[in-house]
Amino acid sequence: MSKKMIVVNARMLRKDRLDGTGWFAFETLRRITAAHPEIRFLFLFDRPFDTEFLFSENVTGRVVYPPIRHGLLYYPWYQIGVKRILQSLTPDLFLSPDGLLPLGVKCKQLAVIHDLNFHYYPQDLPYWTSRYFNRYYPAAVKAANRIATVSEYTKRDLIKTYHADPEKIDVVYNGVQDGFAPVPEEEKKRIRDQYTDGENYFLFIGSLHPRKNVPRLLEAFEQCKKQRDSRMKLVIAGSLFWGKKEIDAALKKMSARQDIIFTGRTSDRDLNRLMAGAFCLTFVPYFEGFGLPLLEAMQSDVPIISGNTTSLPEVAGNAALYVDPFTVEEIAAAMTRMTTDVALRQSLIEHGRIQRQKFSWEKTAEKLWSSIEKTFQ
């Protein structure tokens, strides 16, 4: 009897460039492939790949061209290149951790759809990327034999927006990396000395994408500094995607811009340290399918200011002080309160220690494998 074969869209596995979807794929696939040697896995990449992503002996990799470096290249990659491979191999399953699927193939397909931000904010994406997503994500929902998603919020959104069958959607929460952990006060001091000349700092982590709401966060920090004379800094750690013009415009208006540190993309170790040394995580995007930095903060005993929209309250529970992400004054007031209310900070940390127990990559991998088994049926 021949082994079952699963073909996987692995294009988000890129050396030193994992984002939320990439971490989901990395952490689940390395566990699933090792736990199921009876399955053959073929990983499809859109450019030359690092062999570290071939996690075990039952995994092989193949490059499918063209690399998706522009929104116009999604179509030839998914609907021509990947489709051709699936038609020739006829695997038992195609698993797509970014939710996009080739249409018109005979094999069963499982799509992991993280959120529908492109539906609500199409202007936040490059034009051709937005067009492709808004055409082909609804088609993927119809074509998929089963769907996994990372929050109850996104499950409800799929049902409401695309009339997806609730019976074929599984909620598979994200987990958190092992490197995020509390550190002693002496180490916090060393981190502050390295990044902020010894001062306490608010921290934002994430790609500098329009929906991350960084311009309003900058304005709120400016207001916070004016409301209360403090030496607090704001550290922004992440790569610039698009939206630089809006960030630059906000910075030009600020008198406190010398207190803002942009680190760019950092190594995993540096990100762990930045989080552990933070006074508070300020994470106020206006749209998130999950929000990994919330887990990273809870794991590091760092209190949270969070947006009150989409999936964020579901993930942070009682471990965050919530604000309207569209109201600069509300974000600023929360930042001021966090600097003055010691009891609040400690309470949020304690709630975070409880809330974080709900999430782990082991649980994520187990639930995704359960979804795979249901798709096989």
C-alpha positions in Angstrom: 0.0 0.0 0.0 1.5 3.4 -1.1 2.0 6.2 1.4 -0.4 9.1 1.4 0.9 12.3 -0.1 0.3 15.8 1.1 1.5 18.7 -1.1 2.1 21.9 0.9 2.2 25.5 -0.2 5.5 26.4 1.6 6.3 29.7 -0.1 6.0 31.6 3.2 8.9 29.6 4.7 11.7 32.1 4.0 15.0 32.1 5.9 15.1 34.9 8.5 11.8 36.4 7.1 9.0 34.5 8.9 5.9 36.6 9.6 2.7 35.5 11.3 1.7 33.1 8.5 5.3 31.9 8.2 5.5 31.1 11.9 2.2 29.2 11.8 3.5 27.1 8.8 7.0 26.6 10.4 5.8 25.5 13.8 2.9 23.3 12.7 4.7 21.6 9.7 7.9 20.7 11.6 5.8 19.0 14.2 3.3 17.3 11.9 5.9 16.0 9.4 8.0 14.5 12.2 5.0 12.9 13.9 3.7 11.3 10.7 6.5 9.4 8.9 3.8 7.4 7.2 2.9 10.4 5.0 5.0 11.8 2.1 5.2 15.6 2.0 6.1 17.7 -1.0 6.8 21.4 -0.1 6.3 23.9 -2.9 8.4 27.1 -2.7 8.4 30.1 -5.1 12.2 30.6 -4.9 15.3 28.7 -3.9 14.8 27.5 -0.3 16.8 26.7 2.8 17.0 23.0 3.5 16.3 23.6 7.1 12.6 23.8 6.0 12.7 20.1 4.9 12.0 19.1 8.4 12.3 15.3 8.2 13.2 12.5 5.8 9.6 12.3 4.5 9.7 15.9 3.2 11.0 16.9 -0.2 11.0 20.4 -1.7 10.4 21.8 -5.2 10.6 25.3 -6.6 7.7 26.5 -8.6 8.2 29.6 -10.7 7.7 32.5 -10.9 8.6 33.9 -7.5 5.8 36.1 -6.2 7.5 39.5 -6.1 4.5 41.4 -7.5 0.7 41.1 -7.2 0.4 40.1 -10.9 2.5 36.9 -10.2 0.0 35.3 -7.8 -2.0 34.0 -10.7 0.7 32.2 -12.6 2.1 30.7 -9.4 -1.1 29.3 -8.0 -3.3 28.8 -11.1 -0.7 27.6 -13.5 2.4 26.3 -11.7 0.9 24.7 -8.6 -2.2 23.6 -10.4 0.0 21.7 -13.0 1.8 19.9 -10.2 -1.4 18.9 -8.4 -2.9 17.6 -11.7 0.2 15.5 -12.5 0.7 14.1 -9.0 -2.9 13.8 -7.8 -1.9 13.9 -4.1 -4.3 13.0 -1.3 -4.3 16.6 -0.1 -3.1 20.1 -0.9 -2.5 22.1 2.3 -2.2 25.9 1.9 -1.2 27.7 5.1 -1.8 31.1 3.5 -5.4 30.2 2.4 -4.9 30.6 -1.4 -5.8 27.6 -3.6 -5.5 26.6 -7.2 -9.0 26.2 -8.7 -10.3 23.3 -10.7 -8.1 20.5 -9.3 -9.3 17.1 -8.3 -7.4 16.5 -5.1 -8.8 17.5 -1.7 -7.8 20.9 -0.4 -7.4 22.4 3.1 -7.0 26.2 3.3 -5.7 28.0 6.4 -7.3 31.5 6.2 -5.9 33.8 8.8 -8.1 36.9 8.2 -10.0 38.9 5.7 -8.3 42.3 6.1 -8.1 42.7 2.3 -11.9 42.6 2.1 -12.4 45.5 4.5 -9.3 47.5 3.7 -8.4 46.8 0.0 -6.7 50.2 -0.1 -4.1 49.0 2.4 -2.6 46.5 -0.1 -0.8 47.1 -3.4 -3.5 47.3 -6.2 -2.8 44.0 -7.9 -2.4 42.1 -4.7 -5.7 43.4 -3.4 -7.4 42.5 -6.7 -6.1 38.9 -6.6 -7.0 38.4 -2.9 -10.5 39.8 -3.3 -11.2 37.5 -6.3 -9.4 34.3 -5.2 -10.0 34.1 -1.4 -13.8 33.9 -1.9 -13.1 31.2 -4.6 -10.8 29.4 -2.2 -13.5 29.3 0.4 -15.9 27.6 -2.1 -13.2 25.2 -3.4 -11.8 24.1 -0.1 -12.9 20.8 1.3 -12.1 22.1 4.7 -10.9 25.4 6.2 -8.8 26.1 9.3 -8.5 29.5 10.8 -6.8 31.1 13.8 -9.6 32.7 15.7 -13.3 32.4 16.4 -13.5 35.9 15.0 -12.2 34.9 11.6 -14.5 31.9 11.6 -17.5 34.1 12.1 -16.2 36.5 9.5 -15.9 33.7 6.9 -19.5 32.6 7.6 -20.8 36.2 7.4 -18.8 37.5 4.5 -18.5 34.5 2.2 -21.3 32.3 3.5 -18.9 29.5 4.4 -20.3 26.3 5.8 -19.6 26.5 9.6 -19.3 22.7 9.7 -16.2 22.7 7.6 -14.3 25.4 9.5 -11.9 24.4 12.4 -10.4 27.1 14.7 -6.7 26.4 15.2 -5.2 29.0 17.5 -1.6 30.2 17.0 1.1 29.4 19.6 4.1 31.3 20.9 7.9 30.8 20.4 9.9 29.3 23.3 12.3 32.2 23.3 9.8 34.6 24.8 10.2 34.6 28.6 10.5 37.0 31.6 14.1 38.1 32.5 15.5 39.4 35.7 15.7 43.1 36.4 19.4 43.3 35.8 18.9 41.9 32.3 16.1 44.4 31.6 18.5 47.2 32.5 21.0 45.8 30.0 18.3 45.7 27.3 17.3 49.3 28.1 20.9 50.4 28.0 21.3 48.8 24.6 18.2 50.3 22.9 17.0 53.3 24.8 19.9 54.8 26.8 18.5 53.1 29.9 15.0 54.5 29.7 11.7 52.5 30.0 9.9 52.0 26.7 6.6 51.2 25.1 7.1 48.5 22.4 5.3 47.9 19.1 6.2 44.6 17.2 5.0 43.9 13.7 5.3 44.6 10.1 4.8 48.3 9.4 1.7 47.7 7.3 -1.2 50.3 7.2 -3.5 48.1 9.3 -1.0 48.0 12.1 -2.0 51.7 12.8 1.5 53.0 13.5 0.8 56.6 12.6 -1.9 56.8 15.3 0.3 55.1 17.7 3.0 57.8 17.0 0.4 60.6 17.5 -0.7 59.0 20.8 2.9 58.7 22.1 3.3 62.4 21.3 0.2 63.3 23.3 1.3 61.0 26.2 4.6 62.8 26.4 2.8 66.2 26.4 0.3 65.1 29.1 3.0 63.8 31.4 6.6 64.9 31.3 8.4 61.6 31.2 11.5 60.0 29.7 9.6 57.1 28.2 10.7 55.9 24.7 8.8 54.1 22.0 10.5 51.3 20.2 9.0 50.1 16.9 10.4 46.7 15.8 9.4 45.5 12.3 10.0 45.6 8.6 8.4 48.3 6.5 5.8 46.9 4.0 3.8 49.8 2.6 2.5 52.9 4.3 5.9 54.7 4.8 4.4 58.0 3.6 1.9 58.1 6.4 4.5 57.2 9.0 6.9 59.8 7.7 4.1 62.4 7.8 3.3 61.6 11.4 6.9 61.8 12.4 7.4 65.2 10.8 4.7 66.7 13.1 6.2 65.3 16.3 8.4 67.1 18.8 9.1 63.8 20.6 10.5 62.0 17.5 13.9 61.8 19.1 12.3 59.4 21.7 11.2 56.9 19.0 13.6 54.1 18.0 12.9 52.1 14.8 14.9 48.9 14.9 13.8 47.5 11.5 13.6 43.7 11.3 15.5 42.1 14.2 16.8 38.6 14.8 14.6 36.3 16.9 16.9 36.6 19.9 16.8 40.4 19.7 13.1 40.4 19.4 12.8 38.1 22.5 15.0 40.6 24.5 13.2 43.6 23.3 9.9 42.1 24.5 11.3 41.0 27.8 12.7 44.5 28.5 9.6 46.4 27.6 7.6 48.4 30.0 4.4 47.8 28.0 3.4 46.4 24.6 1.4 48.9 22.6 -0.4 46.9 19.9 -3.3 48.8 18.4 -3.9 47.6 14.9 -7.4 48.1 13.5 -7.6 44.6 12.0 -6.0 41.3 13.1 -6.8 37.7 12.5 -5.0 36.8 15.7 -2.2 39.0 16.9 0.9 37.0 17.8 2.6 39.9 19.8 -0.1 39.6 22.4 1.0 36.0 23.2 4.7 37.1 23.1 4.0 39.8 25.7 2.0 37.5 28.0 4.8 34.9 27.8 7.3 37.6 28.8 5.2 39.0 31.7 4.7 42.3 29.9 1.4 44.2 30.3 -0.5 45.1 27.1 -2.4 48.0 25.6 -4.4 46.5 22.8 -6.9 47.6 20.2 -10.5 46.5 21.0 -11.4 45.3 17.5 -11.6 42.0 15.6 -9.8 39.0 17.2 -7.6 40.9 19.7 -9.9 40.7 22.8 -10.4 37.0 22.1 -6.6 36.4 22.3 -5.6 38.8 25.1 -8.6 38.2 27.4 -8.2 40.0 30.6 -4.5 40.6 30.0 -4.9 43.9 28.2 -6.1 47.5 28.6 -8.3 48.0 25.6 -8.6 51.1 23.4 -10.4 52.2 20.3 -7.6 52.0 17.7 -9.2 54.9 15.7 -9.1 57.3 18.7 -5.6 58.8 19.3 -6.7 60.4 22.6 -7.9 57.0 23.9 -4.6 55.3 23.1 -2.6 58.2 24.6 -4.7 58.1 27.8 -4.0 54.4 28.1 -0.3 55.0 27.7 -0.4 57.6 30.4 -2.4 55.4 32.7 0.1 52.5 32.2 2.9 54.8 33.4 1.1 55.8 36.6 -1.0 52.8 37.7 1.4 50.1 39.1 -1.5 48.0 40.3 -3.0 47.9 36.9 0.2 46.8 35.3 0.7 44.0 37.8 -3.0 42.8 37.4 -2.5 42.6 33.6 0.7 40.6 34.0 -1.1 38.2 36.4 -4.0 37.8 34.0 -1.5 37.2 31.1 0.0 34.3 33.0 -3.4 32.6 33.1 -4.5 33.5 29.5 -1.2 32.3 27.9 -1.9 28.7 29.0 -4.5 28.4 26.3 -2.0 28.7 23.5 1.0 26.5 22.4 2.4 25.4 19.1 1.9 21.8 20.2 -1.9 22.4 20.5 -1.8 24.2 17.2 -0.2 21.3 15.4 -2.5 18.8 17.0 -5.6 20.7 15.9 -4.3 21.3 12.4 -3.5 17.5 12.1 -7.1 16.9 13.2 -8.3 19.2 10.5 -6.1 17.3 8.0 -7.7 14.0 9.1 -11.2 15.4 8.6 -10.3 16.6 5.1 -9.1 13.1 4.2 -12.5 11.6 5.2 
